[in-house]
């Protein structure tokens, strides 16, 4: 086992990883930008190294500086968290060249799943169902119109290397296609350095269901059931829960088998998530996230398995200590992402300084956060403040606990999504387990939350 690990991230995920490392008896090294010198994630760690100025391109995305920091501080491994460099195969390879263990999958697996086009091809070869669409990139507008005509409108235009809701546009008619391609391609180039796009059938209101998997370097792969992440804005998640609503035991077993097959198809090890769309009883592979997910705590609460600990143990060469038959689901968990955003202004980010901060407490209430009173939320970074996660014996009990926790959560000085979540979980749509798409697209409803 490692004795010291560098956590190549910031905010709540850096704090969360550090806490597990400490529980395992492993020291943690933090990295930070100049304006975050005194951040919570820095003070939580055993050592810290400044990477550079505030913008992520000058600090948290400086792979060379991160590797230097790991070597300077005697770290043997690097945990990338999520976002930033977590799905960058070049970074994983650079760590290996420097004699550092990258706590995540192989660079080959990341490359295979990082390109949505290649991932779709690999999944089809492995017998994994994918959303009907093109298996090749758009070459030009003529090719795009021909392909869209074969698929049928509406079509989704997706950037091959993108994620997190970016690089995604919908063309409802042929008149929309040119602009959709330009938008998706532009975001793909701007955020991920890859303008390549492809087309697939657009499913109007499917459930977004994803399966958590774990694989070790000895060939063992298990799934830890599914999460429902259907409540989204601009294809970015707002609320997640496990197990998924409206998923029978039969469907659960089938999508779990699909996820394991997808992981095996690329020789996957570490924690990963197979994301899919559930349309009725049809489950289609969407993409694989080759990292820990923001919403991983809901899986931890219903399975009792610490996913970060498993990542570390797998990276250290240990085999999984349990089999598929050992995985049991207990109760229901819900996570609300508490972002510094204004729901009434189409979820516009609202940076500023937190003037008062009080987390809810109580049995089966968990808060993953990297902020406190006085924390300045800077426009350089993701607007997430905290994740509020609760467990209950069933969905109704978990909902009641979440509503109480939301009422008890106090954040002053900035706009947050606390009012949005309080209003959402009080609706009949939430109670019936709907995707709540109608509410999130209703400006009048959002103005009243």
N, C-alpha and C positions, 0 to 999 in steps of 0.2 A: 504493500500500500504506500501511497505517496505520503510525504511528511509536510510538503508545502505546495500549494496550488495557486496560480495567478488567475484571478477572475477578470476576464477581459470584457467587462461591461460596466453598467452604471445603474443607479436607481434601484427599484424594488427587486429586480432579478439578481442584482449583485449582492444585495443584503440577504436574499433568500438562499442563494448558493453558499454564501459565507456561513450562514447559520448551520447548514447541514455539514459543511466541512468541519466546523468546530465540534459538532456533536460526534463526528467520526474521529476526532483527535487529530485533524489535519489543519495546519496553519493556512491562512488565506492572505494573499497579496492583492490589494486594490490598485486600480489605475484610475486616473481622473484628469479632467481638464483643469485649466487654471481657475475658472470661476467656480468649480466644484471642489476646491481644495479642502473645504470643511464639510463636505456632504456626509449624510448618514452612512452611505456605503463605504466611505473612506474611514470613518471613525470606527466602524464595525470590524474592520480587518486588522491583521497583525502588522502589516507594513503597507506602504502606499508609494506610488511613483506617479509624478506628473507627466502627462503625455504631450501637453501643448495647449494652445488657445482653445476657446470655447467651441467653435464649429467642429462637428464630428470629423470632417475631412482633415482637420489639423490635429486631432486628438484621438478619439475612440476608434477611428478607422486607420490609424497609423500602425499597420501590422509590424513594420520594422521596429518602431519604438516599443510596442508591446512585447515583442520577442526579446529585445534588449532588456526591458524591465524584468522579465521572467528570469533571464540569466543573471542579471545583477543581484537579484534578491534570492537566488538559490531555489527557485520554484522548479519542480520536475515536470509539471503538467499545466495546461491552460484550459480553463472552462470558459467557453464563449458566451454562455447564456443564450438569449434569443435576439434576433435582429443583428445590426452591426455586422460583425465578421463571422457570425455563427454558421452561415451556410456558404462560406467562401472556401472553395477547395484549394485555392492557391495559398491561403493562410494556413490551412491544415498541413499542406505539404511543407511550407516554410517552417512550421513548428517542428516537424519531423527532422528536417535538415539541421535544425538547431539543437537536436537532441531532446526536444520537449514532446511530451505526449499530449495530443489534442483530444480533449474529452468530448468525443462525438464520433460520427461515422467516418468511414474512409473517404478520401478525396474522390475516389472513383464513384462511390455510391452517391455522393453529393452532386457530382457532375451528371450522373445518369438521371437523377431526379430533379436537378436544378433546371434543366431544359424541359419545359412541359411537352414539347414535341417529342423529344427522345423518350421521355417517361411514358407518354401515350403508346409509343411503338413498343417499348419493352413490356408494358402491361398487357397489350394485346397478344404479344408473343407468349406471355405467361398465362393467358386465358383469363385475365382480369377484365371485367367489363368497363368500357370507357364511354363517355358521352359521345354520341355519333358526331362526326365532324371530319375535318381534314387531318391527314397524317403528315402533311408537309407544310413548310412555311409559305406564306403569301409571297409570290414573286413580283407581281405587279397588279394594277387595278383590273386588267382584263382577266387574269387568273382568279382574282378575288371574286369578281362578279360571277364567273362560271362556277366556282366552288360554292358560293353562297346559294346559287340557284339549285345546285344539287342537294345541298343540306336542307334548304327551305328556311324562309324568314319566320320569326326573328332569328338572327344569328349573333353569337357572342364573338367579339374580336378580342383576342388575348395575346399579350406580350409573352413570348416563350420563356424569358428568364425572370419575369416579374413575380410579385407576391404581395401579400398584405393589402389586397384590394386595389393596388395600382396596376396600370397597364391593362385595364378591362373596360371595354365599351360594348354597347348593344346597338345593333342596326335593326330597327323594326321593319324597314323597307329598303329597297335598293337605293333610294335617295339618301339614306343615312349612312351607307356603307363607306364612302370615301372619307367622311369626317370621323367615323368610328375608327378606321384604320389609322388615320393621322394621329388621333388622340391616344390610342393604345400604343402605337409605335413610339410616339414622342415620350410618353411616360416610361416605356421600357428602356429607351436610350438614356433618359435623364436620371432615372433612379437606379438602373441596373446595368447600364452600359451595353444594352443589347436591344436594337430596334425591331428584331424579328417578331412577327406576329403570325398567328394561325387562326382558323375559324372552327367553331363547333356549334352545334344546335344550342339555342338559348332556352332553358327551362324556366318558365315564368315565375313560379313560386314553390320550388322544391324545398325540402328540408336539407339543411347543411349538417351532415352527420360525419363525424370523424372518429377514427379508431386509434387508440394509443397502443403502440407496440414497443417491445423491448427485445433486443437481440444481443447475444454475446459473441465473442470471437471464436467460440467453439461450435457454432452452428445452431445453437438453441434460439428459437424465436417464439414469443408468446404475445398474445394481445390482452389488454386490460380493459376490454369492453369499449363502449363508445361514449361520445359526448355529442350533445345537440348544440350547435352554434348558429341556429337559424336567424336569431335576432341580430341584424346587422344594419349599418348605414354605410352607403357607398362601398359595399362589399367588405366592410371592416366590422369585426365582432363587437357587440356591446354586452351581451349576456350569454353565459354558457351553463349547461347543466349536464349531469350524468346521474343515472342512465338517461338516454334520449327518450323523449315522449313519443308515444304512438309507435314504438318499436317492440314487436313481439319477440319472445324467446327464440323463435325459429329464425326470424330476420337477424337478430343479434348474433346468433351462431354463424349464420352465413356471411355477414359482413366481416365478422372476426376472421373467418377463414380466408376471405378475400384479402384482408389487410396482411395477414401472415404470408400469403402467397406473393403479394407485392413486395414485401420486405425480402423474402428469400430470392426473388428474381434479381436483386442487385447485391446480394450478399451483405445485407444490412446488419450492422451492430450499433449499439447505443439505443437511446430513446428516440423514437420517431413517431410521426402521426400520418396516417393515411386518410386524407380528406376525400369526401365523396358527396354526391347529391343523391338523396333518397326521394324518388318520384313514385308515390304509391308504394309498391313493394320492389321497385327496380332500383338497385344501388349502382351508381356509376362512379368509377375512380375519377377524381378531379386532379389531385396532385399529392405529393408527399413532402411534408415538412421535415427536413433532416436535422432536427434540433429539438430542444425542449420547447413546448408551447406556452404561450402566455396563460392559457386556461388549464394547465396541468394540475393545479390544486384540486379541482373537482374530482379528478380520477383518484388522486391520493386519498381524499376523504371517503370515497366509497369502497376503495380496495385496501386501505391501510398500508400502501406501498409508497415509500419515498422515492420518487423518480430521479431526483438529483443524486441521491445516494447510489441508486442502481447505475446511473451514468458513470459515476466515479469508479465503482467496483468493476464495471465492464471494461473501462479504459485501463484499469490496473491488471487486466487479464483474468479476472475471476469469472467462473461460470455463474449463470443465474442460479440462485438458491431455491427456486421453486419452478414448478411445471405449470402447464395450462390448467390441469385439474386442480391445482392449489389456489387458483384465482377465484375469489368469491366477491360478489357485490353485496354491499350492506347499505340500505337506505338510499337517500337521494341528496345530491349536493348541487348548489347553485353558486355561480360567481357573477358579480357585477363589476364591470370595469369603471372605476371612478376616475374619469378624465377631467382635465381642466378645459372644458368645452362648454359652449353655450348652445343648448339644444334648440332654442327658439331662433337662433341665427344659423340654422342648418349645420349645427355641431361645429361651429367655428372655434378653433383653439383660442384659449383665453389665458395667455401667460400673465404672470404677476407674482406677488409675494403673499405667502400664506400668513395671515395675521393671528389666526387661532386654529388649533388642530387638536381634536380629541377623538380617538378611535373607539368604536363600540367594544364592549367586553361581554363575556358570558359563555356558557357552555356551548361547544360546537360552533363558535364564531371565530373566524381566522381573518386576519388582515395582513396582507403582504404589501409592504410600503417601504419607500426610501425617502420620506419627507418628514418634516416636523414644523412646528411654529417657527416662522422666520425663513423657511426655505423659499428661495426665488425660483420660480418655474420659468426657464429661459426659452426663447423661441427656437433655439438650436435643436431642441430635443423633443422626443415624443411627449404628448401632453398627459400621459397617464400619471396619476397621482398615487393611486393605490388599487389593490384588488381586494374586494370584500367577498369572502367565501363562507358559506354556512352549510351545515349538514342537518338533516332531519330524517326520521324513520321512513317518511314518504314525501312526495312532492308537496302536498298541502302543508305539512308541518315545516318543511324547509322554507316554503314561501313565507309562512307566518314569521319564522325566525329571521329571514332576510328583511322583511318589512320592518321589524322592530330594530334590527341592526342599522338599517338605513336611517331610521328616525333618530338613532342615538349617535350617528356619525356627524361630527361638527367640523366643517372646514370653512373658514372665513377669509375674506380678502380677495377672492377670485371666484369666477363662475365655475361651477362643477356640474357633473351629471347626476348628482344626488337627487335633485327634484325630478329629473326624468325617470330615474329608476323607481323612485317612490310611486310616481304616477303609473308607470308601466305595470308594476307588479300588483296594482290594485284593479286592473282591467279584467273584463271577462275574456278578452282575447288571450291574455296570459294564463288565466285559470283553465281555459280550454286547450292550452298547449298549441296555440297558433303561432305562425311566424311573426305576427305583429307588423307585417310589412305595411298594412294600411295605415297604422298609427304613425310609423316612422316617416311615411311620405305625406302625412297630413299636417300642413303648416299651421292650421288653426289649432289642432290638438297640441302640437309642440309649443305654440305660443302660450298655452294655458298651463303648462307644467311648471 
